[in-house]
Amino acid sequence: MSKPSLARGTRDFGPEQMAKRTFIFDTIRRSFQRYGFLPLETPAFENLSVLMGKYGEEGDQLLFKILNSGDFSGKLTDADWQAGSKPLTTKISEKGLRYDLTVPFARYVVMNRGTLAMPFKRYQIQPVWRADRPQKGRYREFYQCDADVVGTDSLLCEAEIVMLLHDILPALGIKDFTVKINNRKILTGIADMIGAHGMEGPLCVAIDKLDKIGKEKVVEELLERGFASDSISKLEPIFSLSGENDPFTELKSWLAESEVALKGIQELEEVWAMVKILGLENAKIEFDVTLARGLSYYTGAIFEVKANNVQIGSISGGGRYDNLTGTFGVPGISGVGISLGVDRIYDVMEELNLFPESQKTSTKVMISNFDEEAFAYGLSILPKFRKAGINSEIYPDSVKLKKQLDYADRKSIPFVVLIGSDEIQSGLLTLKNMKTGEQQKLKTEDIITLLNREDQ
Amino acid sequence: MSKPSLARGTRDFGPEQMAKRTFIFDTIRRSFQRYGFLPLETPAFENLSVLMGKYGEEGDQLLFKILNSGDFSGKLTDADWQAGSKPLTTKISEKGLRYDLTVPFARYVVMNRGTLAMPFKRYQIQPVWRADRPQKGRYREFYQCDADVVGTDSLLCEAEIVMLLHDILPALGIKDFTVKINNRKILTGIADMIGAHGMEGPLCVAIDKLDKIGKEKVVEELLERGFASDSISKLEPIFSLSGENDPFTELKSWLAESEVALKGIQELEEVWAMVKILGLENAKIEFDVTLARGLSYYTGAIFEVKANNVQIGSISGGGRYDNLTGTFGVPGISGVGISLGVDRIYDVMEELNLFPESQKTSTKVMISNFDEEAFAYGLSILPKFRKAGINSEIYPDSVKLKKQLDYADRKSIPFVVLIGSDEIQSGLLTLKNMKTGEQQKLKTEDIITLLNREDQ
């Protein structure tokens, strides 16, 4: 007899967690819709030809691969067996689990580009899977909430993402946050400026860590990555940019000779201006020239959102990419996207105690079950509650009232209707408030009115 | 360059299908909640020790298995390689994709039985995966919507399932349906009666097909399965039960000597009585002594729901099981469950044209983009729409109006706000109804009022 357990790095979500997670998903979904994004869902698994080579070598390793069905090993040769796990994988596995929502989205756009109305704005809220080593706050199954616009290079999209974040996070109760923004073009310009043309990739990876490991270690890493000391010393302004009030003036004079950097700065200034016209006073946006977000496919704006005064790091990130579908043979589709991490947001909300107390999705009232007669009477009342839209149930067995009330209590049911012979005779039911212990005798209709008012 | 494709048997759900599917999910979820069921979600993959041996040999074959990460082949011996795919699988795969929602639910109950308030009523709406051969209407990834009560043997649960189905299906617009009910105990009694004690398993499998293949073929199959002709001839009453008005009288006299069959009949009569007290007039329930639903773990009531006058077969099924958690070493937890097949329901609703036309989740209004000045003006209007809860967007690029209107049209956006220099000067915006072509000049606030009224 097997004692069952969860697969490593996965979780069940019971009723209480589900209520909280649903609150997050619903809030995000509502905002996505209000901004004109339409829903998309893609399959949990994709052909490995779609997934492999899109996330770097480490990503390829972290893909969960599905064993081919049937006799997968029959046709393999000794050489296949002895070749090692990596080449062998390609012989016995053709499918893998979704690793993020971006590559499946790119596949969808390529496959449906003939019929999609461009620009195409889609949101997607689904789990992804990564064979990472599980640790605190890192799971092998987790949800992503993505919104992307493809098919336009209008900077409106960047401004809308800033707006969207200012819509979603306060609606979740997260009021103290910062949307950090950078532009890949500025990083490209800096690489040029310090005589390390084309090296903004490794440059990004290193300076992205400034927040975490400090200037000294970043310099070390840059040396290791092959940057000349001369180049590195030219980076000094990056470490000392103040730019509290006017983020761009200093930078513009430093990078005056780099056309591409100035273009990046100009783009950001336009986004700033549009956000202002969109009416966002005191936007919580901050230019951060060290922001690079590791990923190398961003070509314009780069976003990252941090909840302030909590332990948890970034809760959202994104940016503009100019070649989403290039790996599928369809170049030139530009897009901007943002991804929200539900698990991180959940942890922030727990830490700050932001979840609303009453969850409308749980049971509102339970009818007790004294004996056969009272049960039958209760059965005739129950449909009236439900017709009025009230989540309700009747206790299924005639057991001791204490046990029934205990059940209601553990299920956080706020009201119990007690029915005995008195109640049946008078038609006045006893409504017990489980929080206060208060009881009152009421007609069924009045109970309905009271319970529905409670929801306001 | 790879030309991307979907993995076999899987589907994307674009905006239009998502709107329809969301309507189904929301309707089902709302009903589940109104009946006091609480949400649960379990991981997409489970340890194979949890899944294997629960679905019969065919089920074991149809489980999608996940290849172990890292160097899965390093420690294998020549003997392992040569043993064939089945034994080899156990060496290189430890996890599998969820095959249904019942086994993960049983695992959850066993792992959490110390803290769950019993009876535990949960619903679960998630995809499942089966390595079946794909064909029309059969996919390798599909959603199930399950509601189960465990921890009580009260027949109220059976009655509530009948009620629940009468709640959900009409809410979806499916008004012509039949809830077929049988009881496993009756089938057990019949096996006893015809001198085939303990053979209700194969008996069920055969007579379950009566609807599909007819009496003659069923008799043939019974012979093949080892039933004596003598036993089979005693089955005659089954093929001729009328029971239109009173389903049980005939059966009771036929099975008068079988205690277990009479118990089964009595249980069904109680369910019938409770449904009546619950106020369901003209309940669309029908006793069907041939209903067995293949699966052998039902011990009491068996349900199946058919939408009438459509091609599609059953859209829901379920029943009572007395040993859900037995395979995990925890015997004696009784439960009743029902599972709704979203894909089947979707097809029925398409065939009967039952989807509501307006989907509140899509974009309601688009602001046009004539030139820079009009765009800035539009940007200042946009947040007002969103603050009023109206799904809205502004066209990102200053291209020809025709192209913008075409975009709105393809995205089924019902209203477009046209802004030019006239509109900016007067403050009266032109609201175009995309369906009628009608245009009117209105203040922003009046547009908001009009659009919000449209949603009523």
Chai-1 contact restraints between the chains, C-beta under 6 A:
chainA,res_idxA,chainB,res_idxB,connection_type,confidence,min_distance_angstrom,max_distance_angstrom,comment,restraint_id
A,M1,B,G329,contact,1.0,0.0,6.0,A-B,restraint_1
A,S2,B,S49,contact,1.0,0.0,6.0,A-B,restraint_2
A,P4,B,V50,contact,1.0,0.0,6.0,A-B,restraint_3
A,P4,B,R107,contact,1.0,0.0,6.0,A-B,restraint_4
A,P4,B,V110,contact,1.0,0.0,6.0,A-B,restraint_5
A,P4,B,F328,contact,1.0,0.0,6.0,A-B,restraint_6
A,A7,B,F45,contact,1.0,0.0,6.0,A-B,restraint_7
A,A7,B,E46,contact,1.0,0.0,6.0,A-B,restraint_8
A,A7,B,N47,contact,1.0,0.0,6.0,A-B,restraint_9
A,A7,B,K95,contact,1.0,0.0,6.0,A-B,restraint_10
A,T10,B,P43,contact,1.0,0.0,6.0,A-B,restraint_11
A,D12,B,T42,contact,1.0,0.0,6.0,A-B,restraint_12
A,D12,B,Y108,contact,1.0,0.0,6.0,A-B,restraint_13
A,F13,B,E41,contact,1.0,0.0,6.0,A-B,restraint_14
A,P15,B,L38,contact,1.0,0.0,6.0,A-B,restraint_15
A,P15,B,P39,contact,1.0,0.0,6.0,A-B,restraint_16
A,M18,B,P39,contact,1.0,0.0,6.0,A-B,restraint_17
A,Q33,B,T361,contact,1.0,0.0,6.0,A-B,restraint_18
A,Q33,B,N391,contact,1.0,0.0,6.0,A-B,restraint_19
A,R34,B,R386,contact,1.0,0.0,6.0,A-B,restraint_20
A,R34,B,N391,contact,1.0,0.0,6.0,A-B,restraint_21
A,G36,B,T363,contact,1.0,0.0,6.0,A-B,restraint_22
A,G36,B,E393,contact,1.0,0.0,6.0,A-B,restraint_23
A,L38,B,P15,contact,1.0,0.0,6.0,A-B,restraint_24
A,P39,B,P15,contact,1.0,0.0,6.0,A-B,restraint_25
A,P39,B,M18,contact,1.0,0.0,6.0,A-B,restraint_26
A,E41,B,F13,contact,1.0,0.0,6.0,A-B,restraint_27
A,T42,B,D12,contact,1.0,0.0,6.0,A-B,restraint_28
A,P43,B,T10,contact,1.0,0.0,6.0,A-B,restraint_29
A,P43,B,E141,contact,1.0,0.0,6.0,A-B,restraint_30
A,F45,B,A7,contact,1.0,0.0,6.0,A-B,restraint_31
A,E46,B,A7,contact,1.0,0.0,6.0,A-B,restraint_32
A,N47,B,A7,contact,1.0,0.0,6.0,A-B,restraint_33
A,S49,B,S2,contact,1.0,0.0,6.0,A-B,restraint_34
A,V50,B,P4,contact,1.0,0.0,6.0,A-B,restraint_35
A,F64,B,I66,contact,1.0,0.0,6.0,A-B,restraint_36
A,K65,B,L67,contact,1.0,0.0,6.0,A-B,restraint_37
A,I66,B,F64,contact,1.0,0.0,6.0,A-B,restraint_38
A,I66,B,I66,contact,1.0,0.0,6.0,A-B,restraint_39
A,L67,B,K65,contact,1.0,0.0,6.0,A-B,restraint_40
A,L67,B,L67,contact,1.0,0.0,6.0,A-B,restraint_41
A,L67,B,S93,contact,1.0,0.0,6.0,A-B,restraint_42
A,S69,B,A131,contact,1.0,0.0,6.0,A-B,restraint_43
A,D71,B,S85,contact,1.0,0.0,6.0,A-B,restraint_44
A,F72,B,S85,contact,1.0,0.0,6.0,A-B,restraint_45
A,S73,B,S85,contact,1.0,0.0,6.0,A-B,restraint_46
A,S73,B,L88,contact,1.0,0.0,6.0,A-B,restraint_47
A,W81,B,W81,contact,1.0,0.0,6.0,A-B,restraint_48
A,S85,B,D71,contact,1.0,0.0,6.0,A-B,restraint_49
A,S85,B,F72,contact,1.0,0.0,6.0,A-B,restraint_50
A,S85,B,S73,contact,1.0,0.0,6.0,A-B,restraint_51
A,L88,B,S73,contact,1.0,0.0,6.0,A-B,restraint_52
A,S93,B,L67,contact,1.0,0.0,6.0,A-B,restraint_53
A,K95,B,A7,contact,1.0,0.0,6.0,A-B,restraint_54
A,R107,B,P4,contact,1.0,0.0,6.0,A-B,restraint_55
A,Y108,B,D12,contact,1.0,0.0,6.0,A-B,restraint_56
A,V110,B,P4,contact,1.0,0.0,6.0,A-B,restraint_57
A,A117,B,Y407,contact,1.0,0.0,6.0,A-B,restraint_58
A,A117,B,R410,contact,1.0,0.0,6.0,A-B,restraint_59
A,A117,B,K411,contact,1.0,0.0,6.0,A-B,restraint_60
A,A131,B,S69,contact,1.0,0.0,6.0,A-B,restraint_61
A,E141,B,P43,contact,1.0,0.0,6.0,A-B,restraint_62
A,T152,B,P396,contact,1.0,0.0,6.0,A-B,restraint_63
A,T152,B,D397,contact,1.0,0.0,6.0,A-B,restraint_64
A,S154,B,P396,contact,1.0,0.0,6.0,A-B,restraint_65
A,S154,B,D397,contact,1.0,0.0,6.0,A-B,restraint_66
A,L156,B,P396,contact,1.0,0.0,6.0,A-B,restraint_67
A,I277,B,A376,contact,1.0,0.0,6.0,A-B,restraint_68
A,I277,B,L379,contact,1.0,0.0,6.0,A-B,restraint_69
A,I277,B,S380,contact,1.0,0.0,6.0,A-B,restraint_70
A,L278,B,L379,contact,1.0,0.0,6.0,A-B,restraint_71
A,L278,B,P383,contact,1.0,0.0,6.0,A-B,restraint_72
A,G279,B,P383,contact,1.0,0.0,6.0,A-B,restraint_73
A,F328,B,P4,contact,1.0,0.0,6.0,A-B,restraint_74
A,G329,B,M1,contact,1.0,0.0,6.0,A-B,restraint_75
A,T361,B,Q33,contact,1.0,0.0,6.0,A-B,restraint_76
A,T363,B,G36,contact,1.0,0.0,6.0,A-B,restraint_77
A,A376,B,I277,contact,1.0,0.0,6.0,A-B,restraint_78
A,L379,B,I277,contact,1.0,0.0,6.0,A-B,restraint_79
A,L379,B,L278,contact,1.0,0.0,6.0,A-B,restraint_80
A,S380,B,I277,contact,1.0,0.0,6.0,A-B,restraint_81
A,P383,B,L278,contact,1.0,0.0,6.0,A-B,restraint_82
A,P383,B,G279,contact,1.0,0.0,6.0,A-B,restraint_83
A,R386,B,R34,contact,1.0,0.0,6.0,A-B,restraint_84
A,N391,B,Q33,contact,1.0,0.0,6.0,A-B,restraint_85
A,N391,B,R34,contact,1.0,0.0,6.0,A-B,restraint_86
A,E393,B,G36,contact,1.0,0.0,6.0,A-B,restraint_87
A,P396,B,T152,contact,1.0,0.0,6.0,A-B,restraint_88
A,P396,B,S154,contact,1.0,0.0,6.0,A-B,restraint_89
A,P396,B,L156,contact,1.0,0.0,6.0,A-B,restraint_90
A,D397,B,T152,contact,1.0,0.0,6.0,A-B,restraint_91
A,D397,B,S154,contact,1.0,0.0,6.0,A-B,restraint_92
A,Y407,B,A117,contact,1.0,0.0,6.0,A-B,restraint_93
A,R410,B,A117,contact,1.0,0.0,6.0,A-B,restraint_94
A,K411,B,A117,contact,1.0,0.0,6.0,A-B,restraint_95
